[in-house]
Amino acid sequence: MNPTITAFEASPDRGQGLARDMRVRWALEEVGQPYDVRLVSFGELKKPEHRRLHPFGQIPTYEEGDLTLFESGAIILHIAERHAGLLPEDANARARAIAWMFAALNTVEPPIVELEMATILERDKNWYQERHPILEDRVRVRLRELSSRLGDADWLDGAFSAGDLLMVTVLRRLSSTAEVEKFPNLAAYVARGEARPAYRRAFADQLAVFTASLPR
Amino acid sequence: MNPTITAFEASPDRGQGLARDMRVRWALEEVGQPYDVRLVSFGELKKPEHRRLHPFGQIPTYEEGDLTLFESGAIILHIAERHAGLLPEDANARARAIAWMFAALNTVEPPIVELEMATILERDKNWYQERHPILEDRVRVRLRELSSRLGDADWLDGAFSAGDLLMVTVLRRLSSTAEVEKFPNLAAYVARGEARPAYRRAFADQLAVFTASLPR
């Protein structure tokens, strides 16, 4: 039986693939695991039936037989532990790849989300002009550190891993800015992720949800 | 050979145990693994020798033979995979405990850190009075959801796990506010974590670093 994930019924980014279901779709495509998608409206997110799957009322969730999971990082780790292709076999390399998963979600993503939220929610506030550059600086600090560690390597630690998958999706959240492009090796890193056949299949599938929602 | 972790030479919270080494100390105490600590000054954090261990110039790091890890979540998962006591044996329960680890770090901690940073960095800005309540609301949304899921259970999903360990340390970051106390079941949950013998040993050890740094 295929696992079922949830995704937004109405793509908030008009099919750019920035919502967190994209990460899970990509991971499932990398390992060749077919899956089903249940689309959820914004109203349904906050209802008890969805809260039972996701205590914080978000997407994606992951259902597979008796198991229900939430948190894209945990879902991807679960997939990576059960299929080859997302984590190295060597125990130390595996632990380091998992460290990059946590780094993407707990060190690099938070200042990016904060910048994104301020751009959406605080644009009319009288502090926006002063505060926005501070948020950009926080993001740049992380990008500079990441760029410095990546150097001229293709991926963060040896072969492509779930750590790279998460980091690429986190960096893509900056696609409406020019921040990543200031670091040519990071821009090339994101492009390398986007060029993977599994990424392209996942992207096309989430885009199809948006396209189908358009009025004819 | 014992693993070696890094911690701040000068406790930024004067021994309250809010820095991220506390999480790793607690996990090591839960599983009964002795460890060594190397103290790092703020200046050393940004030097190349430390950046080789931690690309983002933070603590804690974890060194064990050939393996170097960073990110407290990844370090704790590594410890939990090698010792009994932090993750359930049942595969589905184990995956759910890991989901709570990610939830603590990627869903609950970011708004708490944001509130903390604003309190420290934006107190004299002219927008502080207007923006601070917005940040408090964001934290309360997450606390309400967490409180609702926890209900009258002792821990988030069955027995105490690494997910609870991380969630308790994340909630403790609010200890200079009265936010957690607004949710009695969350306050009791944090107290339950703090009462564990392993927590108390870890707390005493990090406090000793602070006490030793005081002028005599």
HADDOCK unambig.tbl for C-alpha pairs under 7 A between the chains (distance, minus, plus):
assign (segid A and resid 55 and name CA) (segid B and resid 145 and name CA) 6.25 0.50 0.50
assign (segid A and resid 55 and name CA) (segid B and resid 146 and name CA) 6.99 0.50 0.50
assign (segid A and resid 55 and name CA) (segid B and resid 149 and name CA) 6.24 0.50 0.50
assign (segid A and resid 56 and name CA) (segid B and resid 145 and name CA) 5.89 0.50 0.50
assign (segid A and resid 67 and name CA) (segid B and resid 92 and name CA) 5.89 0.50 0.50
assign (segid A and resid 69 and name CA) (segid B and resid 96 and name CA) 6.18 0.50 0.50
assign (segid A and resid 69 and name CA) (segid B and resid 99 and name CA) 6.63 0.50 0.50
assign (segid A and resid 70 and name CA) (segid B and resid 99 and name CA) 6.26 0.50 0.50
assign (segid A and resid 71 and name CA) (segid B and resid 99 and name CA) 5.98 0.50 0.50
assign (segid A and resid 71 and name CA) (segid B and resid 102 and name CA) 6.40 0.50 0.50
assign (segid A and resid 71 and name CA) (segid B and resid 103 and name CA) 6.21 0.50 0.50
assign (segid A and resid 73 and name CA) (segid B and resid 102 and name CA) 6.40 0.50 0.50
assign (segid A and resid 74 and name CA) (segid B and resid 98 and name CA) 6.11 0.50 0.50
assign (segid A and resid 74 and name CA) (segid B and resid 99 and name CA) 4.85 0.50 0.50
assign (segid A and resid 74 and name CA) (segid B and resid 102 and name CA) 6.24 0.50 0.50
assign (segid A and resid 78 and name CA) (segid B and resid 95 and name CA) 6.60 0.50 0.50
assign (segid A and resid 92 and name CA) (segid B and resid 67 and name CA) 5.90 0.50 0.50
assign (segid A and resid 95 and name CA) (segid B and resid 78 and name CA) 6.60 0.50 0.50
assign (segid A and resid 96 and name CA) (segid B and resid 69 and name CA) 6.17 0.50 0.50
assign (segid A and resid 98 and name CA) (segid B and resid 74 and name CA) 6.12 0.50 0.50
assign (segid A and resid 99 and name CA) (segid B and resid 69 and name CA) 6.63 0.50 0.50
assign (segid A and resid 99 and name CA) (segid B and resid 70 and name CA) 6.26 0.50 0.50
assign (segid A and resid 99 and name CA) (segid B and resid 71 and name CA) 5.98 0.50 0.50
assign (segid A and resid 99 and name CA) (segid B and resid 74 and name CA) 4.86 0.50 0.50
assign (segid A and resid 102 and name CA) (segid B and resid 71 and name CA) 6.41 0.50 0.50
assign (segid A and resid 102 and name CA) (segid B and resid 73 and name CA) 6.43 0.50 0.50
assign (segid A and resid 102 and name CA) (segid B and resid 74 and name CA) 6.25 0.50 0.50
assign (segid A and resid 103 and name CA) (segid B and resid 71 and name CA) 6.23 0.50 0.50
assign (segid A and resid 105 and name CA) (segid B and resid 106 and name CA) 5.98 0.50 0.50
assign (segid A and resid 106 and name CA) (segid B and resid 105 and name CA) 5.98 0.50 0.50
assign (segid A and resid 106 and name CA) (segid B and resid 106 and name CA) 5.64 0.50 0.50
assign (segid A and resid 110 and name CA) (segid B and resid 110 and name CA) 6.09 0.50 0.50
assign (segid A and resid 127 and name CA) (segid B and resid 127 and name CA) 6.24 0.50 0.50
assign (segid A and resid 145 and name CA) (segid B and resid 55 and name CA) 6.25 0.50 0.50
assign (segid A and resid 145 and name CA) (segid B and resid 56 and name CA) 5.89 0.50 0.50
assign (segid A and resid 146 and name CA) (segid B and resid 55 and name CA) 6.99 0.50 0.50
assign (segid A and resid 149 and name CA) (segid B and resid 55 and name CA) 6.21 0.50 0.50
